[in-house]
Amino acid sequence: MEIMSKIILPLFVLIIIFYGVKKKVNVYDTFLEGAKEGLITTFNIFPAVIAMIFAINIFLDSNVLVFIINLLKPLIGNISLPMEIIPMAILRPISGTASLAIMNDIFMNFGPDSFVGRFASILQGCTDTTIYVIALYFGSIKITKIKHALWGGLFADLFGIISAIILTNLFF
């Protein structure tokens, strides 16, 4: 299997090169044009990425997350939801990396086959990084009217969280 993983990417590149030569495309010039467009896209996205990283760090350092968790504790106790999952549910729409780090901590502390580990896995699949996606993609193409997309995405995330609760309790 290790040999296959080392062969697949170069083989894929060779197939693309041979296909381009067969279609009489100047493969090298086309590659350079694509690389140039990729750099332009990177430069367009970079300010949005920096702003999002800055905003996430401010949010995490401000202890607002702890305040929200303490506010939700009475409600969460009534629906028998594991408290370890709440930071992940709150951060998932904001940052995929932060939610993955929390999920990794859950796996390390409880194991991936535990109820909380399975809950975290289902939650990861049922939700998306809505605020990150809107900030990055809308910001990179200069869309400023994001209200409806934001509310629609957050509404979908809420239903993703509810679906994760239902699915985890139903199957595990």
PyRosetta script that sets phi, psi and omega in degrees:
from pyrosetta import init, pose_from_sequence

init()
pose = pose_from_sequence("MEIMSKIILPLFVLIIIFYGVKKKVNVYDTFLEGAKEGLITTFNIFPAVIAMIFAINIFLDSNVLVFIINLLKPLIGNISLPMEIIPMAILRPISGTASLAIMNDIFMNFGPDSFVGRFASILQGCTDTTIYVIALYFGSIKITKIKHALWGGLFADLFGIISAIILTNLFF")
pose.set_psi(1, -36.7)
pose.set_omega(1, -179.5)
pose.set_phi(2, -64.6)
pose.set_psi(2, -37.4)
pose.set_omega(2, 179.1)
pose.set_phi(3, -66.2)
pose.set_psi(3, -41.5)
pose.set_omega(3, 179.3)
pose.set_phi(4, -60.4)
pose.set_psi(4, -41.1)
pose.set_omega(4, -178.5)
pose.set_phi(5, -68.1)
pose.set_psi(5, -25.7)
pose.set_omega(5, 177.5)
pose.set_phi(6, -83.1)
pose.set_psi(6, -19.0)
pose.set_omega(6, -177.1)
pose.set_phi(7, -94.3)
pose.set_psi(7, -30.6)
pose.set_omega(7, -170.7)
pose.set_phi(8, -61.0)
pose.set_psi(8, -48.8)
pose.set_omega(8, -176.8)
pose.set_phi(9, -65.4)
pose.set_psi(9, -49.5)
pose.set_omega(9, 176.6)
pose.set_phi(10, -60.6)
pose.set_psi(10, -35.5)
pose.set_omega(10, 178.1)
pose.set_phi(11, -65.0)
pose.set_psi(11, -41.4)
pose.set_omega(11, 177.6)
pose.set_phi(12, -61.5)
pose.set_psi(12, -43.5)
pose.set_omega(12, 178.7)
pose.set_phi(13, -63.3)
pose.set_psi(13, -43.1)
pose.set_omega(13, 178.5)
pose.set_phi(14, -62.6)
pose.set_psi(14, -39.7)
pose.set_omega(14, 177.9)
pose.set_phi(15, -61.7)
pose.set_psi(15, -42.9)
pose.set_omega(15, 179.1)
pose.set_phi(16, -63.8)
pose.set_psi(16, -42.7)
pose.set_omega(16, 179.7)
pose.set_phi(17, -63.3)
pose.set_psi(17, -47.0)
pose.set_omega(17, 179.8)
pose.set_phi(18, -64.0)
pose.set_psi(18, -38.5)
pose.set_omega(18, 178.0)
pose.set_phi(19, -64.5)
pose.set_psi(19, -42.2)
pose.set_omega(19, 178.0)
pose.set_phi(20, -63.7)
pose.set_psi(20, -41.0)
pose.set_omega(20, 178.1)
pose.set_phi(21, -65.3)
pose.set_psi(21, -41.2)
pose.set_omega(21, 179.4)
pose.set_phi(22, -62.2)
pose.set_psi(22, -38.0)
pose.set_omega(22, 179.4)
pose.set_phi(23, -84.4)
pose.set_psi(23, 5.1)
pose.set_omega(23, 178.1)
pose.set_phi(24, 60.5)
pose.set_psi(24, 45.6)
pose.set_omega(24, 176.9)
pose.set_phi(25, -103.8)
pose.set_psi(25, 137.0)
pose.set_omega(25, 174.9)
pose.set_phi(26, -73.7)
pose.set_psi(26, 94.7)
pose.set_omega(26, -170.7)
pose.set_phi(27, -62.5)
pose.set_psi(27, -43.3)
pose.set_omega(27, -176.9)
pose.set_phi(28, -65.3)
pose.set_psi(28, -46.9)
pose.set_omega(28, 179.0)
pose.set_phi(29, -64.6)
pose.set_psi(29, -38.8)
pose.set_omega(29, 177.8)
pose.set_phi(30, -64.3)
pose.set_psi(30, -39.7)
pose.set_omega(30, 176.7)
pose.set_phi(31, -62.5)
pose.set_psi(31, -43.7)
pose.set_omega(31, 179.7)
pose.set_phi(32, -63.9)
pose.set_psi(32, -39.6)
pose.set_omega(32, 176.7)
pose.set_phi(33, -62.5)
pose.set_psi(33, -42.8)
pose.set_omega(33, 178.1)
pose.set_phi(34, -64.6)
pose.set_psi(34, -40.2)
pose.set_omega(34, 178.2)
pose.set_phi(35, -64.5)
pose.set_psi(35, -39.2)
pose.set_omega(35, 178.2)
pose.set_phi(36, -63.6)
pose.set_psi(36, -44.3)
pose.set_omega(36, 177.6)
pose.set_phi(37, -64.2)
pose.set_psi(37, -35.8)
pose.set_omega(37, 177.4)
pose.set_phi(38, -63.9)
pose.set_psi(38, -40.3)
pose.set_omega(38, 177.6)
pose.set_phi(39, -66.5)
pose.set_psi(39, -39.8)
pose.set_omega(39, 177.6)
pose.set_phi(40, -62.8)
pose.set_psi(40, -43.5)
pose.set_omega(40, 177.3)
pose.set_phi(41, -61.4)
pose.set_psi(41, -42.0)
pose.set_omega(41, 178.6)
pose.set_phi(42, -61.0)
pose.set_psi(42, -43.3)
pose.set_omega(42, 179.2)
pose.set_phi(43, -66.8)
pose.set_psi(43, -32.7)
pose.set_omega(43, 177.5)
pose.set_phi(44, -71.4)
pose.set_psi(44, -35.3)
pose.set_omega(44, -177.4)
pose.set_phi(45, -82.6)
pose.set_psi(45, -27.5)
pose.set_omega(45, -172.4)
pose.set_phi(46, -52.6)
pose.set_psi(46, -47.4)
pose.set_omega(46, 179.5)
pose.set_phi(47, -61.8)
pose.set_psi(47, -37.6)
pose.set_omega(47, 178.7)
pose.set_phi(48, -66.2)
pose.set_psi(48, -38.8)
pose.set_omega(48, 178.9)
pose.set_phi(49, -65.5)
pose.set_psi(49, -45.4)
pose.set_omega(49, 179.5)
pose.set_phi(50, -62.0)
pose.set_psi(50, -43.6)
pose.set_omega(50, 179.2)
pose.set_phi(51, -62.8)
pose.set_psi(51, -40.9)
pose.set_omega(51, 180.0)
pose.set_phi(52, -66.6)
pose.set_psi(52, -43.3)
pose.set_omega(52, 178.1)
pose.set_phi(53, -61.4)
pose.set_psi(53, -43.1)
pose.set_omega(53, 178.8)
pose.set_phi(54, -61.6)
pose.set_psi(54, -45.3)
pose.set_omega(54, -179.5)
pose.set_phi(55, -65.1)
pose.set_psi(55, -40.6)
pose.set_omega(55, 178.8)
pose.set_phi(56, -64.0)
pose.set_psi(56, -43.2)
pose.set_omega(56, 179.1)
pose.set_phi(57, -63.8)
pose.set_psi(57, -39.7)
pose.set_omega(57, 176.7)
pose.set_phi(58, -63.4)
pose.set_psi(58, -43.9)
pose.set_omega(58, 179.4)
pose.set_phi(59, -60.4)
pose.set_psi(59, -45.7)
pose.set_omega(59, -178.2)
pose.set_phi(60, -70.2)
pose.set_psi(60, -36.6)
pose.set_omega(60, -178.7)
pose.set_phi(61, -77.8)
pose.set_psi(61, -16.5)
pose.set_omega(61, -176.3)
pose.set_phi(62, -82.3)
pose.set_psi(62, -6.9)
pose.set_omega(62, -178.0)
pose.set_phi(63, 64.2)
pose.set_psi(63, 18.2)
pose.set_omega(63, 174.9)
pose.set_phi(64, -64.4)
pose.set_psi(64, -35.1)
pose.set_omega(64, 179.5)
pose.set_phi(65, -61.1)
pose.set_psi(65, -43.0)
pose.set_omega(65, 177.9)
pose.set_phi(66, -63.2)
pose.set_psi(66, -41.4)
pose.set_omega(66, 178.1)
pose.set_phi(67, -61.5)
pose.set_psi(67, -44.4)
pose.set_omega(67, -179.8)
pose.set_phi(68, -64.3)
pose.set_psi(68, -42.3)
pose.set_omega(68, 179.9)
pose.set_phi(69, -63.4)
pose.set_psi(69, -43.8)
pose.set_omega(69, 178.2)
pose.set_phi(70, -64.8)
pose.set_psi(70, -33.2)
pose.set_omega(70, 177.6)
pose.set_phi(71, -68.5)
pose.set_psi(71, -35.1)
pose.set_omega(71, -176.5)
pose.set_phi(72, -87.4)
pose.set_psi(72, -10.9)
pose.set_omega(72, -176.2)
pose.set_phi(73, -53.3)
pose.set_psi(73, -47.2)
pose.set_omega(73, -179.8)
pose.set_phi(74, -62.2)
pose.set_psi(74, -39.6)
pose.set_omega(74, 179.6)
pose.set_phi(75, -67.2)
pose.set_psi(75, -41.8)
pose.set_omega(75, -177.1)
pose.set_phi(76, -68.9)
pose.set_psi(76, -34.0)
pose.set_omega(76, 178.0)
pose.set_phi(77, -62.2)
pose.set_psi(77, -30.7)
pose.set_omega(77, -179.3)
pose.set_phi(78, -74.3)
pose.set_psi(78, -25.2)
pose.set_omega(78, -178.8)
pose.set_phi(79, -107.1)
pose.set_psi(79, 13.5)
pose.set_omega(79, 178.0)
pose.set_phi(80, 48.0)
pose.set_psi(80, 52.8)
pose.set_omega(80, 177.4)
pose.set_phi(81, -99.5)
pose.set_psi(81, 132.4)
pose.set_omega(81, 179.3)
pose.set_phi(82, -62.7)
pose.set_psi(82, 130.6)
pose.set_omega(82, -178.3)
pose.set_phi(83, -62.9)
pose.set_psi(83, -26.6)
pose.set_omega(83, -177.8)
pose.set_phi(84, -65.9)
pose.set_psi(84, -20.0)
pose.set_omega(84, -175.9)
pose.set_phi(85, -87.4)
pose.set_psi(85, -18.9)
pose.set_omega(85, -173.5)
pose.set_phi(86, -62.4)
pose.set_psi(86, -46.6)
pose.set_omega(86, 177.7)
pose.set_phi(87, -58.5)
pose.set_psi(87, -37.1)
pose.set_omega(87, 178.8)
pose.set_phi(88, -66.6)
pose.set_psi(88, -42.4)
pose.set_omega(88, -179.8)
pose.set_phi(89, -63.9)
pose.set_psi(89, -36.0)
pose.set_omega(89, -179.8)
pose.set_phi(90, -75.5)
pose.set_psi(90, -40.3)
pose.set_omega(90, -175.7)
pose.set_phi(91, -83.1)
pose.set_psi(91, -19.4)
pose.set_omega(91, -176.7)
pose.set_phi(92, -56.4)
pose.set_psi(92, -44.7)
pose.set_omega(92, 177.9)
pose.set_phi(93, -68.1)
pose.set_psi(93, -17.6)
pose.set_omega(93, -176.4)
pose.set_phi(94, -94.0)
pose.set_psi(94, -47.3)
pose.set_omega(94, -173.2)
pose.set_phi(95, -146.1)
pose.set_psi(95, 118.9)
pose.set_omega(95, 176.7)
pose.set_phi(96, -67.2)
pose.set_psi(96, -37.4)
pose.set_omega(96, -179.9)
pose.set_phi(97, -65.9)
pose.set_psi(97, -42.6)
pose.set_omega(97, 178.8)
pose.set_phi(98, -64.9)
pose.set_psi(98, -41.0)
pose.set_omega(98, 179.6)
pose.set_phi(99, -69.1)
pose.set_psi(99, -34.0)
pose.set_omega(99, 175.2)
pose.set_phi(100, -66.5)
pose.set_psi(100, -37.9)
pose.set_omega(100, 177.6)
pose.set_phi(101, -64.2)
pose.set_psi(101, -41.2)
pose.set_omega(101, 177.7)
pose.set_phi(102, -65.5)
pose.set_psi(102, -41.7)
pose.set_omega(102, 178.6)
pose.set_phi(103, -63.4)
pose.set_psi(103, -38.8)
pose.set_omega(103, 177.0)
pose.set_phi(104, -62.9)
pose.set_psi(104, -41.3)
pose.set_omega(104, 176.1)
pose.set_phi(105, -62.4)
pose.set_psi(105, -40.4)
pose.set_omega(105, 177.2)
pose.set_phi(106, -62.1)
pose.set_psi(106, -43.1)
pose.set_omega(106, 178.2)
pose.set_phi(107, -62.9)
pose.set_psi(107, -41.2)
pose.set_omega(107, -179.3)
pose.set_phi(108, -67.3)
pose.set_psi(108, -38.9)
pose.set_omega(108, -175.9)
pose.set_phi(109, -84.3)
pose.set_psi(109, -35.8)
pose.set_omega(109, -173.1)
pose.set_phi(110, -117.2)
pose.set_psi(110, -19.5)
pose.set_omega(110, -176.9)
pose.set_phi(111, 93.8)
pose.set_psi(111, 147.9)
pose.set_omega(111, -178.3)
pose.set_phi(112, -70.2)
pose.set_psi(112, -22.2)
pose.set_omega(112, -179.5)
pose.set_phi(113, -94.1)
pose.set_psi(113, 4.6)
pose.set_omega(113, 176.5)
pose.set_phi(114, -77.2)
pose.set_psi(114, 167.9)
pose.set_omega(114, 177.9)
pose.set_phi(115, -58.8)
pose.set_psi(115, -45.4)
pose.set_omega(115, -178.8)
pose.set_phi(116, -66.9)
pose.set_psi(116, -38.5)
pose.set_omega(116, 178.4)
pose.set_phi(117, -64.4)
pose.set_psi(117, -42.4)
pose.set_omega(117, 177.9)
pose.set_phi(118, -68.8)
pose.set_psi(118, -37.3)
pose.set_omega(118, 176.9)
pose.set_phi(119, -60.7)
pose.set_psi(119, -45.8)
pose.set_omega(119, 179.7)
pose.set_phi(120, -61.7)
pose.set_psi(120, -40.1)
pose.set_omega(120, 179.4)
pose.set_phi(121, -64.7)
pose.set_psi(121, -43.9)
pose.set_omega(121, 179.7)
pose.set_phi(122, -66.7)
pose.set_psi(122, -41.0)
pose.set_omega(122, 178.1)
pose.set_phi(123, -61.7)
pose.set_psi(123, -40.5)
pose.set_omega(123, 179.1)
pose.set_phi(124, -61.2)
pose.set_psi(124, -36.9)
pose.set_omega(124, -179.8)
pose.set_phi(125, -82.0)
pose.set_psi(125, -23.5)
pose.set_omega(125, -175.6)
pose.set_phi(126, -89.0)
pose.set_psi(126, -13.3)
pose.set_omega(126, -176.3)
pose.set_phi(127, -123.0)
pose.set_psi(127, 171.2)
pose.set_omega(127, 180.0)
pose.set_phi(128, -135.5)
pose.set_psi(128, 168.4)
pose.set_omega(128, 179.1)
pose.set_phi(129, -88.9)
pose.set_psi(129, 69.5)
pose.set_omega(129, -171.2)
pose.set_phi(130, -57.3)
pose.set_psi(130, -53.1)
pose.set_omega(130, -175.5)
pose.set_phi(131, -65.7)
pose.set_psi(131, -38.6)
pose.set_omega(131, 177.6)
pose.set_phi(132, -63.1)
pose.set_psi(132, -46.5)
pose.set_omega(132, -179.0)
pose.set_phi(133, -62.3)
pose.set_psi(133, -44.5)
pose.set_omega(133, -179.8)
pose.set_phi(134, -64.8)
pose.set_psi(134, -45.1)
pose.set_omega(134, -179.7)
pose.set_phi(135, -63.3)
pose.set_psi(135, -43.0)
pose.set_omega(135, -175.9)
pose.set_phi(136, -73.7)
pose.set_psi(136, -55.6)
pose.set_omega(136, -172.9)
pose.set_phi(137, -77.7)
pose.set_psi(137, -42.7)
pose.set_omega(137, 177.9)
pose.set_phi(138, -68.6)
pose.set_psi(138, -38.8)
pose.set_omega(138, 179.0)
pose.set_phi(139, -65.8)
pose.set_psi(139, -35.2)
pose.set_omega(139, -177.0)
pose.set_phi(140, -70.8)
pose.set_psi(140, -25.5)
pose.set_omega(140, 178.8)
pose.set_phi(141, -111.0)
pose.set_psi(141, 16.6)
pose.set_omega(141, 170.6)
pose.set_phi(142, 65.1)
pose.set_psi(142, 34.1)
pose.set_omega(142, 173.3)
pose.set_phi(143, -84.5)
pose.set_psi(143, 125.5)
pose.set_omega(143, -176.9)
pose.set_phi(144, -108.9)
pose.set_psi(144, -19.7)
pose.set_omega(144, 179.6)
pose.set_phi(145, -92.6)
pose.set_psi(145, 90.3)
pose.set_omega(145, -172.9)
pose.set_phi(146, -111.3)
pose.set_psi(146, 2.5)
pose.set_omega(146, -170.7)
pose.set_phi(147, -53.8)
pose.set_psi(147, -51.6)
pose.set_omega(147, -175.3)
pose.set_phi(148, -69.6)
pose.set_psi(148, -38.8)
pose.set_omega(148, 177.8)
pose.set_phi(149, -65.6)
pose.set_psi(149, -39.8)
pose.set_omega(149, 179.4)
pose.set_phi(150, -63.8)
pose.set_psi(150, -50.4)
pose.set_omega(150, -179.0)
pose.set_phi(151, -65.1)
pose.set_psi(151, -38.9)
pose.set_omega(151, 177.3)
pose.set_phi(152, -63.6)
pose.set_psi(152, -43.3)
pose.set_omega(152, 178.9)
pose.set_phi(153, -65.9)
pose.set_psi(153, -43.5)
pose.set_omega(153, 179.3)
pose.set_phi(154, -67.3)
pose.set_psi(154, -35.3)
pose.set_omega(154, 175.9)
pose.set_phi(155, -63.7)
pose.set_psi(155, -42.8)
pose.set_omega(155, 176.9)
pose.set_phi(156, -63.9)
pose.set_psi(156, -38.7)
pose.set_omega(156, 177.1)
pose.set_phi(157, -64.5)
pose.set_psi(157, -40.7)
pose.set_omega(157, 177.4)
pose.set_phi(158, -59.8)
pose.set_psi(158, -45.1)
pose.set_omega(158, 178.0)
pose.set_phi(159, -69.2)
pose.set_psi(159, -28.6)
pose.set_omega(159, 173.7)
pose.set_phi(160, -65.2)
pose.set_psi(160, -41.5)
pose.set_omega(160, 177.8)
pose.set_phi(161, -65.5)
pose.set_psi(161, -44.7)
pose.set_omega(161, 177.8)
pose.set_phi(162, -62.1)
pose.set_psi(162, -41.0)
pose.set_omega(162, 178.0)
pose.set_phi(163, -63.8)
pose.set_psi(163, -40.0)
pose.set_omega(163, 178.3)
pose.set_phi(164, -63.1)
pose.set_psi(164, -40.2)
pose.set_omega(164, 178.1)
pose.set_phi(165, -62.7)
pose.set_psi(165, -47.2)
pose.set_omega(165, -178.2)
pose.set_phi(166, -65.1)
pose.set_psi(166, -48.2)
pose.set_omega(166, -177.1)
pose.set_phi(167, -64.1)
pose.set_psi(167, -42.3)
pose.set_omega(167, -178.9)
pose.set_phi(168, -65.5)
pose.set_psi(168, -43.9)
pose.set_omega(168, 179.1)
pose.set_phi(169, -69.9)
pose.set_psi(169, -29.7)
pose.set_omega(169, -179.2)
pose.set_phi(170, -73.1)
pose.set_psi(170, -43.7)
pose.set_omega(170, -173.7)
pose.set_phi(171, -97.1)
pose.set_psi(171, -22.1)
pose.set_omega(171, -175.8)
pose.set_phi(172, -126.5)
pose.dump_pdb("model.pdb")
